Amino acid sequence: MFIDTHIHLDIPKLKNQIKTVLNSANTVGVRKFIIPAINSNSLTPIVELSETYEEIFFSSGHHPNYLEPFNLDAIKLAALNENCVAIGECGLDWFRIQKGSDIKSVKSRQINIFEQQLKLAESINKPVILHSRNADQEMVDSLSKFNVRGVLHCYVGSDKLLELIDKDFYFGIGGVLTYKSSAVLKENVKKIPLNRLLLETDGPYLTPTPFRKLINESKYIPLIFNELAAILELDPAELEFIIEENTNRLFFS
């Protein structure tokens, strides 16, 4: 069984055909789905999806690219829902800071919002779903202040972020692994312990090869999985069992 640990089923491209998306995924063995929140405004629709479809779960949090409004109370409330399995998607993103912005101020605000969510995750003992782009050192620095566990969503090969192996973190492997340009990722994924690997699509984004021009959805999880099994030179049945155990350990135990 596969579990898509990161898919934005609330985005219209997927939500408008949700039954087809779920059925297509089920056909290839994907049985559970986790929708990451991007801010408090996204919480109501993803909670509704989780209450409509028993295979859908969600995380409650605030993405670094959507700084305001930040509503920690709403995030806390949603986190109490029985279908909420994590805090996030939260983290740091220096790549998308808009030109002309007060860069120092934006970075400071991102760090503040991120660390408030880490504190929440620590207090309620939920894992975090992390977003890190061009801010790897600052990410590691913030995480060092809290006793939290979680997953680095969309790991693309950073050497620095491999330090999180020692801090009870998992690594979300998605469609980027299938790209010809991902030589560093293909090498560094071999350095991750097998018991720290998870699968994700990040649909509707980052569709794996050879379908990159199409909308990404959970039915493409086997393409990512097969690439990973080939790189690691592992028996697919063994690796599937390991990744399912990993996912259940982090999110569903």
Secondary structure as GFF3:
##gff-version 3
##sequence-region A 1 253
A	DSSP	beta_strand	2	4	.	.	.	ID=ss1
A	DSSP	alpha_helix	12	15	.	.	.	ID=ss2
A	DSSP	alpha_helix	18	27	.	.	.	ID=ss3
A	DSSP	beta_strand	30	36	.	.	.	ID=ss4
A	DSSP	three_ten_helix	40	42	.	.	.	ID=ss5
A	DSSP	alpha_helix	43	52	.	.	.	ID=ss6
A	DSSP	beta_strand	56	60	.	.	.	ID=ss7
A	DSSP	alpha_helix	72	79	.	.	.	ID=ss8
A	DSSP	beta_strand	84	93	.	.	.	ID=ss9
A	DSSP	alpha_helix	103	124	.	.	.	ID=ss10
A	DSSP	beta_strand	128	133	.	.	.	ID=ss11
A	DSSP	alpha_helix	136	143	.	.	.	ID=ss12
A	DSSP	beta_strand	150	152	.	.	.	ID=ss13
A	DSSP	three_ten_helix	160	167	.	.	.	ID=ss14
A	DSSP	beta_strand	169	173	.	.	.	ID=ss15
A	DSSP	three_ten_helix	175	178	.	.	.	ID=ss16
A	DSSP	alpha_helix	183	188	.	.	.	ID=ss17
A	DSSP	three_ten_helix	189	191	.	.	.	ID=ss18
A	DSSP	three_ten_helix	194	196	.	.	.	ID=ss19
A	DSSP	beta_strand	197	199	.	.	.	ID=ss20
A	DSSP	three_ten_helix	218	220	.	.	.	ID=ss21
A	DSSP	alpha_helix	221	232	.	.	.	ID=ss22
A	DSSP	alpha_helix	236	251	.	.	.	ID=ss23
###
